[in-house]
Amino acid sequence: MSDRALAERLVRTAGAVALELRGGAVEVKGDATDVVTAADRRAEAVLLALLRVERPDDGVLGEEGAAVAGAGRRWLLDPVDGTLNYATGLPAWCAAVALLDGDAALVSAVYDPVADELFSAARGAGEHTLGSAPPLGEATVATFVDIRRRDPEITAGTAALLARIGALRASGCGSLELAWVADGRLHGWVQADVEPWDWHPGALLVAEAGGAIAVRGRWHVVAASAALCDELLAVVALSA
């Protein structure tokens, strides 16, 4: 089984576990909006066990604590991204994984179990399906804002986005939003302080679709075009 096929299998497996366990108990990990469910933990355990069989020499890092040392390659696991949405019955949640070789993703997959949509990519195998993007003032851009991201720099950056872009979207599921950029449904995405399992799966999708990705300081940005990516970076960089 190829790495890409395994990534697809992993996210479909996680999605199936999450669908089966919907409606279970919810625990607060830190702030009120940072929650975890039985599905998060169960799905991560299932994926870890699968990887121990299929890729025993690879490392693993999961959002819910899975940590296995490896020989250079490492799988990032986010079995339920958008857990608050999942726990409250909102449809925007997904399963996401990426395989890193050093600091860069080799393959990734994002699966939306509600819509039954699968997105996957492998480094160098992209079809570059994205075309041009509109100018900043006409672009539809997603971001993430909750109680954990309201310090002065993020507040200023978000306010600057609101003042400059065409429309703002905030679904609460970063990997799914990144997949939507890669699929042409959104023009861009901006977020500060992004965890690796929230960044690498979707960022590879965008890059292989011909979009642009960038990291500057705390800010992570993707866009359907390099020009829009630069514009978005310039807007949030003013807050730094």
C-alpha positions in Angstrom: 0.0 0.0 0.0 1.4 3.4 -0.9 1.8 6.1 1.7 -1.0 8.1 0.0 -3.4 5.2 0.0 -2.5 4.5 3.7 -3.3 8.2 4.5 -6.6 7.9 2.8 -7.4 4.7 4.7 -6.4 6.3 8.0 -8.8 9.3 7.6 -11.7 7.1 6.4 -11.1 4.8 9.4 -11.1 7.8 11.8 -14.2 9.2 10.2 -16.1 5.9 10.6 -15.2 5.8 14.3 -16.3 9.4 14.8 -19.6 8.8 13.1 -20.3 5.7 15.2 -19.5 7.6 18.5 -21.4 10.8 17.8 -23.3 12.1 20.9 -20.9 10.8 23.4 -19.4 12.6 26.5 -17.5 15.8 26.0 -14.6 16.9 28.2 -13.0 20.4 28.4 -9.2 20.2 28.0 -8.3 23.8 28.7 -10.5 26.8 27.8 -14.2 26.3 27.4 -14.0 25.9 23.6 -11.1 23.4 23.7 -12.9 20.1 24.1 -12.2 16.4 23.5 -14.5 13.5 23.0 -14.4 9.7 23.2 -14.2 9.7 19.4 -11.0 11.7 19.4 -9.3 9.3 21.7 -10.8 6.1 20.3 -10.0 7.1 16.7 -6.4 8.1 17.5 -5.9 4.7 19.2 -7.2 2.8 16.2 -5.0 4.8 13.8 -2.0 4.3 16.0 -2.6 0.5 16.0 -3.0 0.5 12.3 0.3 2.4 11.7 2.2 0.0 14.1 1.2 -2.8 11.6 1.6 -0.9 8.3 4.5 1.4 9.1 6.2 0.1 12.2 9.4 2.1 11.7 7.6 5.5 11.3 7.1 7.9 14.1 3.7 9.2 15.1 2.4 12.4 16.7 -1.3 12.7 17.6 -3.3 15.6 18.9 -4.6 13.5 21.7 -1.2 12.4 22.9 0.0 9.6 20.7 3.8 9.9 20.5 6.1 7.3 18.9 9.7 7.8 18.0 10.6 6.9 14.4 13.5 6.7 12.0 13.0 10.0 10.3 9.4 9.8 9.0 6.5 10.9 11.2 2.8 10.6 10.9 0.7 13.5 12.2 -2.8 12.5 13.3 -5.9 14.6 13.9 -8.7 12.1 13.9 -11.4 14.7 14.7 -10.5 18.2 13.6 -13.2 20.7 14.6 -14.1 18.8 17.8 -16.3 21.6 19.1 -18.4 21.4 16.0 -18.5 17.6 16.2 -19.6 17.7 19.8 -22.3 20.3 19.3 -23.8 18.8 16.1 -22.4 21.3 13.6 -21.4 19.6 10.3 -17.9 21.2 9.8 -15.5 18.6 11.1 -13.1 16.1 9.5 -10.3 13.6 10.0 -6.8 14.7 8.9 -3.4 13.1 8.6 0.0 13.9 7.1 3.3 12.0 6.7 6.3 14.2 7.2 9.8 13.6 6.0 11.8 16.0 8.1 9.8 19.2 8.3 7.9 18.8 5.0 4.8 16.7 4.2 5.2 13.8 1.8 1.5 12.8 1.7 -1.7 14.0 3.4 -5.4 13.2 3.5 -8.5 15.1 4.8 -11.8 13.4 5.0 -15.2 15.0 5.6 -17.4 12.2 6.9 -20.6 14.3 6.9 -20.3 15.1 3.2 -18.3 11.9 2.4 -15.6 13.9 0.6 -12.0 12.8 0.6 -9.1 15.1 -0.3 -5.5 13.7 -0.6 -2.2 14.7 -2.0 1.4 13.5 -2.5 4.4 15.7 -2.8 5.2 16.3 -6.5 2.1 14.6 -7.8 -0.2 17.7 -7.9 -2.4 18.6 -10.9 -2.2 22.4 -10.3 -6.0 22.8 -10.7 -6.2 26.2 -9.1 -6.4 29.2 -11.4 -6.2 32.9 -10.6 -7.6 34.4 -7.4 -9.5 37.7 -7.1 -7.9 40.7 -5.6 -7.8 41.0 -1.8 -10.9 43.2 -1.6 -13.0 40.5 -3.4 -11.5 37.4 -1.9 -13.3 35.0 0.4 -10.9 34.1 3.2 -11.3 31.8 6.3 -9.7 32.2 9.7 -10.1 30.8 13.2 -10.9 32.9 16.3 -11.8 31.6 19.7 -11.0 32.5 23.3 -7.5 31.1 22.9 -6.6 33.5 20.1 -7.5 37.0 21.3 -4.1 38.5 22.3 -3.3 41.9 20.8 -1.4 40.6 17.8 -4.1 38.2 16.7 -6.9 40.7 17.4 -5.1 43.3 15.4 -4.5 40.9 12.5 -8.1 39.7 12.4 -9.4 43.3 12.5 -7.1 44.1 9.6 -8.4 41.1 7.6 -12.0 42.3 8.3 -11.2 45.7 6.9 -9.5 44.6 3.8 -11.0 41.3 2.4 -14.1 40.7 0.5 -15.7 38.2 2.9 -14.7 36.3 6.0 -15.6 32.7 6.9 -14.8 30.9 10.1 -16.1 27.3 10.1 -14.1 26.2 13.1 -12.3 23.4 11.2 -9.0 24.4 9.8 -8.0 21.3 7.9 -11.4 21.3 6.1 -11.0 25.0 5.2 -7.6 24.3 3.8 -9.1 21.5 1.7 -11.7 24.0 0.5 -9.0 26.4 -0.6 -7.3 23.5 -2.5 -10.7 22.7 -4.1 -11.4 26.3 -5.1 -14.2 27.0 -2.7 -12.3 29.5 -0.7 -9.7 31.9 -2.0 -7.5 32.0 1.1 -6.9 31.0 4.8 -5.1 32.8 7.6 -4.4 31.6 11.2 -1.9 32.3 13.9 -0.3 29.7 16.2 -1.2 26.6 14.1 -0.4 23.2 15.5 1.5 20.9 13.0 -1.5 18.5 12.6 -3.7 21.4 11.8 -1.3 22.8 9.2 0.5 20.1 7.2 -2.4 18.0 6.0 -4.2 20.9 4.3 -1.1 22.9 3.4 0.1 20.1 1.2 -3.3 19.9 -0.5 -3.1 23.6 -1.4 0.5 23.4 -2.6 -0.2 20.4 -4.8 -3.3 22.1 -6.3 -1.0 25.0 -7.4 -1.8 27.4 -4.6 0.7 29.3 -2.4 1.6 28.6 1.3 3.6 30.7 3.6 4.6 31.0 7.3 5.8 34.3 8.8 6.3 34.5 12.5 3.1 33.2 14.2 1.0 33.6 11.0 0.3 30.7 8.6 -1.3 31.7 5.2 -2.5 29.8 2.1 -4.1 31.2 -1.0 -5.2 30.2 -4.4 -2.5 32.5 -5.9 0.9 33.7 -4.8 -0.2 37.3 -5.2 -3.2 36.9 -2.8 -0.9 35.0 -0.4 1.5 37.9 -0.3 -1.4 40.4 0.2 -2.8 38.4 3.1 0.6 38.1 4.7 1.2 41.9 4.4 -2.2 42.6 6.1 -1.6 40.4 9.1 2.1 41.3 9.3 1.2 44.8 10.1 -0.1 43.6 13.5 3.2 42.0 14.4 
